[in-house]
Amino acid sequence: MLVDSHCHLDFDDFATELDDVVGRAIDAGVGMMLTICTRLDGFDRVAALAERYDNVYCTVGVHPHEAEEQGVKAADRLIELSAHPKVIGIGETGLDFFYDHSPREAQRISFRAHIAAAQATGLPLVVHSRDADAEMAEILREEMGRGAFAGVMHCFSSGRELAEAAVDLGLYISLSGILTFKKADELRDIARNVPLDRLLVETDAPYLAPVPLRGKRNEPSFVVHTAARLAEVREVGTDMLATATTENFFRLFARADRARALLAA
């Protein structure tokens, strides 16, 4: 069994065929999906979707792109919404200095508030980081010093130093379809050296469909291709890789009920 540890099933891309998308994932051996909240004003829709399917869980958070309009300055609202029984993580949150869709200071403030929510609830943090390696590592170290929290660097495509810093802090590294791309040799080299018990796989659907489906709309069933490529990179069998990443998911997202995935499978 595999788990798609990060997708966006509430996006309009899936609106007309969501049952089929979830069904194809189950048929492909993807027993559980984590659909990610990116805006607080969309949380109700995300939570309703998770309620609809036994094997779908969700998070609560504000994407750094949305930090100017939706960002939080304190953890209170995140903590309140995280009480929903299908919420198993905080985020996605973080820093994106590539697009700069929101002012950097707004991103920083919201990111730290999300960390505070993770510290208060014990739920893992789902971290987005792009073109912000040095500051991301600095904030993670600083906040970890204030209080421990768990988390995952989702859709990892940053440099080796950030990967090592995250692992040193006890965080996990999640790999998306980018791992399969022709020019992703550096990422594959990083993935080869991350401890196996710290790796997750994801789609980030509807984005970043893996080879051989690159260019198509991504969906959770496609995570099998990323997992197969990661198994090649790690020089382990696909079953071993699936077992390891699934165990890692349930260790990190401890509120998720494994039985729901087994029933779906």
C-alpha positions in Angstrom: 0.0 0.0 0.0 1.1 3.6 -0.7 -0.1 6.9 0.8 -0.3 10.1 -1.2 0.9 12.4 1.6 0.0 15.7 -0.2 -2.7 16.4 -2.7 -5.3 19.1 -3.4 -8.6 17.2 -4.0 -10.7 20.2 -3.3 -9.4 22.0 -6.3 -11.8 22.6 -9.2 -9.6 20.3 -11.4 -11.3 17.3 -9.7 -14.8 18.7 -9.1 -16.6 16.6 -11.8 -14.9 13.3 -11.2 -13.8 13.1 -7.6 -15.3 9.7 -6.9 -13.5 8.3 -10.0 -10.2 9.9 -8.9 -10.4 8.4 -5.4 -11.5 5.1 -6.9 -8.5 5.0 -9.3 -6.2 5.7 -6.4 -7.6 2.8 -4.5 -7.3 0.5 -7.5 -3.6 1.6 -7.9 -2.9 0.6 -4.3 -3.0 4.1 -2.8 -4.8 3.4 0.5 -4.9 6.9 1.9 -4.7 10.5 0.7 -4.0 13.7 2.6 -5.7 16.6 1.0 -4.2 20.0 2.0 -5.8 23.2 3.0 -4.3 26.4 1.5 -6.8 29.0 2.6 -8.8 29.3 5.8 -11.8 30.4 3.9 -11.6 27.1 2.1 -11.3 24.9 5.1 -14.9 23.9 5.3 -14.8 22.6 1.8 -11.5 20.7 2.5 -13.0 19.2 5.7 -16.2 18.2 4.0 -14.3 16.4 1.3 -12.3 14.5 4.0 -15.6 13.6 5.7 -16.9 12.2 2.5 -14.2 9.5 2.1 -13.0 7.2 4.9 -9.5 7.1 3.5 -9.0 10.8 3.0 -7.7 13.1 5.7 -7.0 16.8 5.7 -4.9 19.7 7.2 -5.7 23.2 8.2 -3.4 26.1 7.1 -2.6 29.0 4.8 -0.2 28.6 1.8 2.6 31.3 1.7 1.1 32.5 -1.6 -2.0 33.5 0.4 -0.2 35.0 3.4 -1.1 38.6 2.6 -4.8 38.0 2.3 -5.3 34.9 4.5 -2.2 34.7 6.7 -2.5 34.3 10.4 -0.6 36.3 13.0 -1.5 34.0 15.9 -2.1 30.3 16.3 -5.6 30.5 17.9 -7.7 29.9 14.8 -5.6 27.1 13.5 -5.7 25.4 16.9 -9.5 25.8 16.9 -10.0 24.3 13.5 -7.5 21.5 14.1 -10.0 19.9 16.5 -11.9 18.6 13.5 -11.6 14.8 13.7 -10.3 14.5 10.1 -7.5 17.1 10.5 -4.2 15.4 11.0 -1.7 18.2 10.2 -1.1 22.0 10.2 -0.4 23.7 6.9 0.6 23.9 4.2 2.7 26.9 5.3 6.2 28.1 4.8 8.2 30.5 2.6 8.1 31.0 -1.2 10.6 33.6 -2.3 10.5 32.5 -6.0 7.0 33.8 -6.8 6.7 36.3 -3.9 2.9 36.3 -4.3 2.7 37.6 -0.8 5.2 40.0 1.0 8.0 38.1 2.7 7.3 39.5 6.1 3.7 38.4 5.9 4.9 34.9 5.0 7.3 34.9 7.9 4.7 35.9 10.4 2.1 33.4 9.2 4.7 30.6 9.1 5.7 31.2 12.7 2.1 31.2 13.7 1.6 27.8 12.1 4.7 26.5 13.9 3.1 27.7 17.1 -0.1 25.8 16.3 2.0 22.6 15.6 3.8 23.0 18.9 0.5 23.5 20.8 -1.5 20.7 19.2 1.2 18.1 18.6 0.1 17.9 15.0 2.8 17.8 12.3 3.6 20.8 10.2 3.4 20.6 6.4 6.1 22.9 5.1 6.4 24.6 1.6 9.8 26.0 0.8 11.0 27.5 -2.5 14.1 29.7 -3.0 14.3 30.3 0.7 16.7 27.6 1.9 18.8 29.7 4.3 16.0 31.5 6.0 13.9 28.4 6.1 16.6 26.5 8.0 17.2 29.4 10.3 13.5 29.7 11.3 13.1 26.0 11.7 16.1 25.8 14.0 15.0 28.9 16.0 11.5 27.7 16.5 12.5 24.1 17.3 14.6 25.7 20.1 11.5 27.3 21.5 9.5 24.0 21.5 9.6 20.7 19.6 7.4 20.0 16.7 7.1 17.4 14.0 6.8 18.0 10.3 7.5 17.3 6.7 9.2 19.3 3.9 6.7 18.7 1.2 7.4 18.4 -2.5 11.1 18.8 -1.7 13.1 20.4 -4.5 15.5 22.5 -2.4 19.3 22.0 -1.8 21.2 19.5 0.2 21.9 21.8 3.1 18.2 22.3 3.8 17.5 18.6 3.5 20.2 17.8 6.0 19.1 20.6 8.3 15.5 19.3 8.2 16.5 15.7 8.9 18.8 16.9 11.7 15.7 18.6 13.3 13.7 15.4 13.0 11.6 16.4 10.1 10.6 14.2 7.1 11.3 14.8 3.4 8.4 14.2 0.9 9.2 13.6 -2.8 6.8 14.4 -5.7 6.8 13.8 -9.4 9.8 16.2 -9.7 12.0 13.2 -8.7 11.2 11.6 -12.0 12.0 14.6 -14.2 15.0 14.3 -16.6 16.9 17.2 -15.1 16.4 16.3 -11.4 19.7 14.5 -10.9 20.6 16.7 -7.9 17.3 15.9 -6.2 17.7 12.2 -6.9 21.2 12.4 -5.3 19.7 14.0 -2.2 16.9 11.5 -2.1 19.5 8.7 -2.2 21.0 9.9 1.0 18.0 10.8 3.1 17.4 8.1 5.8 14.8 5.7 4.6 12.7 6.2 7.7 12.4 9.9 6.9 10.9 9.6 3.4 7.4 10.2 2.2 5.9 10.3 -1.4 3.2 12.6 -2.7 1.7 13.9 -5.9 0.9 17.6 -5.0 -2.0 16.9 -7.4 -3.2 18.4 -9.6 0.4 19.6 -10.3 3.6 18.0 -11.2 2.5 14.7 -12.8 5.5 12.3 -12.9 7.1 10.7 -15.9 5.7 9.0 -17.9 2.6 11.1 -17.4 4.2 14.5 -17.3 2.1 17.2 -18.8 -1.2 15.6 -17.7 -3.3 16.6 -14.8 -1.8 14.8 -11.8 -3.9 12.7 -9.4 -3.2 10.5 -6.4 -3.0 7.2 -8.4 0.1 8.6 -10.2 2.1 8.5 -6.9 3.0 4.9 -7.9 5.3 6.3 -10.5 7.2 8.5 -8.1 7.4 5.6 -5.6 8.8 3.3 -8.3 11.5 5.9 -9.3 12.4 6.4 -5.6 12.8 2.7 -5.2 15.2 2.7 -8.2 17.2 5.6 -6.7 17.4 3.8 -3.3 18.1 0.5 -5.0 15.3 -1.3 -3.0 12.2 -3.2 -4.1 9.0 -1.3 -4.7 7.3 -3.3 -2.0 9.9 -2.3 0.5 9.7 1.3 -0.5 5.9 1.3 -0.2 6.1 -0.3 3.2 8.7 2.1 4.5 7.0 5.3 3.2 3.6 4.1 4.5 5.0 3.4 7.9 6.7 6.8 7.9 3.4 8.5 7.1 1.5 6.8 10.0 4.4 7.5 12.4 4.4 11.2 11.4 0.6 11.7 11.0 -0.3 9.7 14.1 -3.9 10.9 14.2 -4.6 9.1 10.9 -6.5 5.7 11.3 -4.6 3.0 9.4 -7.7 0.8 9.5 -9.4 3.3 7.1 -6.7 2.7 4.5 -6.9 -1.1 4.9 -10.7 -1.0 4.5 -10.3 1.0 1.3 -7.7 -1.3 -0.1 
